Amino acid sequence: SRFAGDLDGQVRATRRAGLQSGLLAATMTASGYALLAFAMGAATSLALRGALTIGSVIAVFELLWFMISAVQQLSAGQQPWPGERTAATASLMRACS
């Protein structure tokens, strides 16, 4: 029927949106940790040269940690591609089964 065909299209779109959302989350996490690793390496290097104190290194780490976690939380709370209607599709699938 027409309804089942439309539902199949929505199922494919939901899967694609789920994959893209997972890819976005993985990319944000990986880039956040890469930034932390780079910043800690640079701060440690400066501390060993005497340009930064240990307290400054810890302050840099904490500042970056909170900034990166805030960006990750913002990206997790939003639908990355607004054309995908995953919640509506899930409701339709429950109604049809």
N, C-alpha and C positions, 0 to 999 in steps of 0.2 A: 504494500500500500504506500501511498504518498507520505504518510506520517512516518512509517518505518524508514523510508529512504532519507527523509530529512533528519531523522534521528541518527542514522548511520553517519551522515556528514558531520553532525554535532559531536558524535563520539570521536571521530578522527580529529576534529578541531580541538577537542578537549585533551586528547593524548598529545597532540603537538604542543599545545599550550603548557601542559605539564612538563614535557621534556624541555621546552624553552625556559620555563621557570626554574627547573632544576639546574640547567646550565648557567643561568644568571646567578643563582645562589652559589654554585661551585666557583664560578669566576670571581665573584665578590670576595668569597672567603680566601681563595688562593692569592688574589692580589693584595688583600689586606695583610695576610701573613708575610708575603714577600716584602711589602713595605716596612712592616715591623722588623723583619730580619735585616733589611738594608739599613734602616735607621739605627738599630742597635749596634750594628757593625761600625757605622760611621761615628756614633756617639762613643763607643768603646775606644775606637782609634783616637779620637780627640781627647778622651780621658787619659789614655796612656801617654799622650804627648804633653799632658798638663794643661790643655786648653779648657777642659771641662772638669768639674768636680764629680764625685760619685753621686751626690745628690742631684746634680743637673742631669746626669744620665738617667737616673730613676724618674725624674720629672718628665724628661722627653718620652721615655717609655710609657708612662701613665697617660700623658696627653695624647699620644698616638693611639694607645689602646682604646681610650674612650671615644676618640673621633672615629676610628675604624668600626667599632662596635655600633655606633650610632648610624653610620652609613649602611651597615649590614642590616640593621633592624628596619631602616626605612625601605630598603630594597625588598625585604621579605614581606612587608605589609602592603605592597602595591602589586597590582596585576601588571606585569611587564608589557603586555600587548593588549590594549583595551578592547580590541575587536573580538577577542575570545571570550565566550560566556560559559565558563566551566561550571559554575554553580547551577545555572539554568539547565545545562545538559545533564548534570547528575540528577536533578529533580525529575527531568523527563524520563531518564532511564529507570528510576525507581517507580515512576508511575506506569511504565509499560511492562514492567516485570511482575 
